[in-house]
Amino acid sequence: MADEVEQPQTTNTVEEPLDLIKLSLDERIDEKMRNDRKLRGRLFGCYQHLNKIL
């Protein structure tokens, strides 16, 4: 009988808004700006002050 080996489950929990943004790295995102301006691009990075590199 083979022993069952438990695989560690990888769950992406979101505890802070920055965690949600980090999960979106290398994904296409839409940004809604002031004055009904919209930006669309691929998210390459961001940091604590929520400045983003598209």
N, CA, C and O of each residue as an XYZ file, in Angstrom:
216
protein
N       0.844     -1.169      0.000
C       0.000      0.000      0.000
C       0.896      1.240      0.000
O       1.829      1.342      0.797
N       0.608      2.159     -0.883
C       1.426      3.373     -1.008
C       1.020      4.401      0.038
O      -0.161      4.598      0.322
N       2.022      5.042      0.595
C       1.743      6.116      1.553
C       1.289      7.359      0.800
O       1.856      7.730     -0.228
N       0.271      7.980      1.330
C      -0.202      9.219      0.716
C       0.611     10.380      1.256
O       0.751     10.549      2.467
N       1.140     11.170      0.350
C       1.928     12.336      0.736
C       1.062     13.561      0.512
O       0.557     13.793     -0.587
N       0.900     14.336      1.564
C       0.075     15.537      1.438
C       0.859     16.629      0.735
O       1.980     16.955      1.125
N       0.265     17.183     -0.292
C       0.856     18.304     -1.007
C       0.460     19.586     -0.296
O      -0.707     19.762      0.055
N       1.415     20.487     -0.078
C       1.027     21.761      0.541
C       0.124     22.542     -0.405
O       0.433     22.704     -1.585
N      -0.979     23.015      0.122
C      -1.907     23.772     -0.703
C      -1.423     25.208     -0.810
O      -1.089     25.844      0.190
N      -1.392     25.703     -2.031
C      -0.999     27.090     -2.238
C      -2.264     27.904     -2.417
O      -2.934     27.816     -3.445
N      -2.575     28.680     -1.428
C      -3.739     29.548     -1.510
C      -3.254     30.979     -1.525
O      -2.370     31.360     -0.758
N      -3.831     31.751     -2.388
C      -3.484     33.160     -2.490
C      -4.505     33.950     -1.700
O      -5.565     34.302     -2.216
N      -4.185     34.229     -0.449
C      -5.116     34.970      0.386
C      -4.858     36.457      0.230
O      -3.715     36.901      0.123
N      -5.924     37.202      0.219
C      -5.847     38.651      0.090
C      -6.204     39.246      1.434
O      -7.356     39.200      1.864
N      -5.202     39.807      2.092
C      -5.434     40.427      3.387
C      -5.412     41.947      3.299
O      -6.013     42.629      4.129
N      -4.723     42.475      2.301
C      -4.622     43.920      2.110
C      -4.843     44.226      0.634
O      -4.651     43.350     -0.209
N      -5.241     45.449      0.305
C      -5.437     45.800     -1.109
C      -4.184     45.591     -1.956
O      -4.285     45.230     -3.129
N      -3.020     45.811     -1.381
C      -1.777     45.619     -2.127
C      -1.578     44.156     -2.517
O      -0.966     43.872     -3.547
N      -2.086     43.224     -1.709
C      -1.996     41.802     -2.039
C      -2.761     41.493     -3.320
O      -2.308     40.695     -4.140
N      -3.897     42.111     -3.488
C      -4.700     41.896     -4.693
C      -3.969     42.413     -5.927
O      -4.008     41.790     -6.988
N      -3.310     43.543     -5.782
C      -2.554     44.096     -6.908
C      -1.367     43.197     -7.238
O      -1.059     42.993     -8.412
N      -0.702     42.662     -6.229
C       0.441     41.775     -6.469
C       0.017     40.503     -7.186
O       0.798     39.937     -7.951
N      -1.197     40.050     -6.953
C      -1.699     38.873     -7.663
C      -1.944     39.171     -9.137
O      -2.027     38.251     -9.951
N      -2.060     40.459     -9.488
C      -2.338     40.855    -10.862
C      -1.078     41.158    -11.661
O      -1.178     41.636    -12.791
N       0.103     40.896    -11.111
C       1.341     41.152    -11.847
C       1.371     40.335    -13.127
O       0.954     39.177    -13.146
N       1.868     40.949    -14.198
C       1.949     40.353    -15.533
C       0.579     40.050    -16.125
O       0.464     39.199    -17.007
N      -0.449     40.726    -15.658
C      -1.803     40.589    -16.204
C      -2.215     41.922    -16.817
O      -1.682     42.974    -16.461
N      -3.168     41.866    -17.742
C      -3.717     43.104    -18.303
C      -4.685     43.700    -17.297
O      -5.530     42.996    -16.744
N      -4.557     45.010    -17.058
C      -5.444     45.683    -16.117
C      -6.024     46.928    -16.771
O      -5.444     47.480    -17.707
N      -7.167     47.359    -16.270
C      -7.809     48.606    -16.671
C      -7.814     49.524    -15.463
O      -8.236     49.130    -14.376
N      -7.343     50.754    -15.656
C      -7.317     51.752    -14.584
C      -8.318     52.845    -14.921
O      -8.320     53.362    -16.039
N      -9.153     53.193    -13.984
C     -10.073     54.304    -14.175
C      -9.490     55.515    -13.459
O      -9.258     55.484    -12.250
N      -9.255     56.581    -14.220
C      -8.618     57.782    -13.692
C      -9.663     58.883    -13.507
O     -10.853     58.682    -13.748
N      -9.193     60.034    -13.078
C     -10.084     61.190    -12.967
C     -10.571     61.635    -14.341
O      -9.987     61.279    -15.364
N     -11.633     62.406    -14.352
C     -12.196     62.993    -15.576
C     -12.532     61.932    -16.622
O     -12.345     62.157    -17.818
N     -13.026     60.783    -16.178
C     -13.442     59.683    -17.067
C     -12.334     59.209    -18.003
O     -12.611     58.748    -19.110
N     -11.106     59.317    -17.572
C      -9.975     58.840    -18.351
C      -9.699     57.389    -17.970
O      -9.785     57.028    -16.796
N      -9.371     56.565    -18.946
C      -9.108     55.151    -18.690
C      -7.750     54.775    -19.272
O      -7.375     55.221    -20.356
N      -7.025     53.949    -18.532
C      -5.748     53.414    -18.993
C      -5.838     51.901    -19.008
O      -6.464     51.297    -18.137
N      -5.216     51.299    -19.994
C      -5.183     49.844    -20.093
C      -3.741     49.442    -20.376
O      -3.067     50.048    -21.209
N      -3.286     48.428    -19.682
C      -1.923     47.961    -19.906
C      -1.629     46.710    -19.109
O      -2.487     46.183    -18.401
N      -0.405     46.249    -19.239
C       0.055     45.075    -18.497
C       0.797     45.572    -17.269
O       1.672     46.431    -17.368
N       0.447     45.033    -16.120
C       1.038     45.464    -14.859
C       2.387     44.783    -14.664
O       2.469     43.562    -14.529
N       3.455     45.601    -14.652
C       4.805     45.069    -14.468
C       5.278     45.185    -13.030
O       6.138     44.417    -12.600
N       4.731     46.131    -12.282
C       5.165     46.265    -10.900
C       4.419     47.368    -10.185
O       3.764     48.203    -10.808
N       4.526     47.360     -8.877
C       3.933     48.401     -8.048
C       4.601     48.336     -6.689
O       5.308     47.377     -6.381
N       4.378     49.351     -5.881
C       4.932     49.328     -4.538
C       3.951     49.944     -3.567
O       2.819     50.257     -3.934
N       4.372     50.117     -2.344
C       3.488     50.434     -1.227
C       2.620     51.669     -1.460
O       1.496     51.725     -0.960
N       3.109     52.648     -2.197
C       2.336     53.869     -2.421
C       1.366     53.731     -3.594
O       0.754     54.709     -4.024
N       1.235     52.514     -4.103
C       0.308     52.158     -5.183
C       0.623     52.838     -6.505
O      -0.250     52.932     -7.368
N       1.858     53.317     -6.687
C       2.289     53.738     -8.016
C       2.502     52.471     -8.825
O       3.077     51.501     -8.332
N       2.040     52.481    -10.061
C       2.085     51.273    -10.877
C       2.914     51.507    -12.126
O       2.954     52.618    -12.655
N       3.574     50.462    -12.594
C       4.324     50.499    -13.840
C       3.564     49.636    -14.830
O       3.457     48.422    -14.657
N       3.033     50.273    -15.873
C       2.267     49.557    -16.897
C       3.134     49.366    -18.126
O       2.685     48.783    -19.113
